[in-house]
């Protein structure tokens, strides 16, 4: 609704494919100008990927504002090469920076793995 996206399920059968799906969804929503993503139920793995739990009043307020803002999902999907939208359109191949150390290095490695898996899956 507007620039708010709500997801209820991310069913998967392969290990880590749910994380890849979340990364690709986040990139698509970002490119399409979505203001926020309601990820549904509270789970530790969502917090590990950067989700925050909002108090009900704040949630409702943010949803009401976001639903009135437009998104550009149609334009993003229509801009796909050859009429086909690929994970490569969302996750261009990047190299970890030399500054990435410790936790940042682990995140960079995770992003690299997500890039590789997404490219292989051609989601």
Phi, psi and omega per residue, in radians:
X1 nan 2.052 -3.124
X2 1.027 -2.208 3.122
X3 -1.835 0.476 3.062
X4 -1.993 2.300 3.127
X5 -2.068 2.313 3.109
X6 -2.083 2.233 3.084
X7 -2.039 2.495 -3.107
X8 -1.918 -0.507 -3.072
X9 -2.689 2.568 3.058
X10 -2.318 1.040 -3.072
X11 -0.982 2.402 3.080
X12 -2.659 2.751 3.121
X13 -2.031 -0.312 -3.131
X14 -1.734 2.468 3.120
X15 -0.961 2.400 3.096
X16 1.163 -0.015 3.140
X17 -1.196 -0.488 3.075
X18 -1.127 -0.684 3.101
X19 -1.154 -0.712 3.107
X20 -1.109 -0.752 3.118
X21 -1.048 -0.720 3.133
X22 -1.143 -0.727 3.137
X23 -1.110 -0.804 -3.128
X24 -1.160 -0.678 3.086
X25 -1.088 -0.781 3.127
X26 -1.050 -0.752 -3.139
X27 -1.146 -0.730 3.119
X28 -1.096 -0.808 3.140
X29 -1.092 -0.683 3.114
X30 -1.084 -0.858 -3.127
X31 -1.101 -0.542 -3.108
X32 -1.531 0.041 3.042
X33 1.375 0.426 3.096
X34 -1.234 2.445 -3.095
X35 -1.401 -0.588 3.133
X36 -2.829 2.893 -3.075
X37 -2.236 2.037 3.036
X38 -1.490 1.946 -3.054
X39 -1.606 0.161 3.073
X40 1.384 -2.464 -3.043
X41 -1.022 2.643 3.127
X42 -1.359 2.117 3.086
X43 -2.453 2.572 -3.097
X44 -1.021 -0.702 -3.096
X45 -1.112 -0.506 3.096
X46 -1.230 -0.683 3.081
X47 -1.117 -0.668 -3.140
X48 -1.102 -0.429 3.139
X49 -1.697 0.108 3.027
X50 1.888 0.053 -3.133
X51 -1.277 2.604 3.061
X52 -2.126 2.530 3.067
X53 -1.561 2.207 -3.122
X54 -1.829 2.513 2.988
X55 -1.078 2.615 -3.048
X56 -0.911 -0.830 -3.106
X57 -1.062 -0.733 3.126
X58 -1.175 -0.694 3.092
X59 -1.009 -0.882 -3.106
X60 -1.093 -0.740 3.129
X61 -1.070 -0.830 -3.134
X62 -1.125 -0.704 3.128
X63 -1.083 -0.795 -3.113
X64 -1.075 -0.674 3.105
X65 -1.209 -0.822 -3.072
X66 -1.142 -0.619 -3.093
X67 -1.176 -0.322 3.131
X68 -1.551 -0.164 -3.120
X69 -1.658 2.435 -3.139
X70 -1.305 2.811 2.989
X71 -2.137 2.916 -3.109
X72 -2.039 0.541 -3.096
X73 -1.025 -0.783 -3.124
X74 -1.019 -0.787 -3.130
X75 -1.139 -0.691 3.124
X76 -1.105 -0.815 -3.134
X77 -1.152 -0.639 3.129
X78 -1.239 -0.340 -3.126
X79 -1.435 0.004 -3.107
X80 -1.057 2.549 3.096
X81 -1.149 2.366 3.071
X82 0.926 0.471 3.131
X83 1.252 0.209 -3.103
X84 -2.173 2.224 -3.121
X85 -1.705 2.233 -3.054
X86 -2.134 2.743 3.055
X87 -1.050 -0.492 3.113
X88 -1.114 -0.454 3.084
X89 -1.202 -0.434 -3.109
X90 -1.651 -0.655 -3.000
X91 -2.123 1.338 3.087
X92 -1.073 2.553 -3.101
X93 -1.120 2.231 3.127
X94 -2.234 2.755 3.089
X95 -1.889 2.411 3.071
X96 -1.039 2.459 3.128
X97 -1.388 2.695 3.113
X98 -1.064 -0.427 -3.134
X99 -1.286 -0.250 -3.107
X100 -1.242 1.952 -3.137
X101 -2.345 2.756 3.075
X102 0.967 -2.175 -3.105
X103 -1.070 -0.687 3.124
X104 -1.082 -0.655 3.124
X105 -1.140 -0.696 3.122
X106 -1.139 -0.713 3.101
X107 -1.136 -0.730 3.117
X108 -1.083 -0.730 3.114
X109 -1.120 -0.728 3.105
X110 -1.082 -0.717 3.109
X111 -1.131 -0.700 3.118
X112 -1.109 -0.747 3.114
X113 -1.116 -0.700 3.114
X114 -1.117 -0.705 3.091
X115 -1.044 -0.827 -3.101
X116 -1.110 -0.806 -3.107
X117 -1.168 -0.703 -3.139
X118 -1.160 -0.704 3.117
X119 -1.126 -0.700 -3.140
X120 -1.189 -0.656 -3.112
X121 -1.399 -0.404 -3.067
X122 0.795 0.987 -3.083
X123 -1.018 nan nan
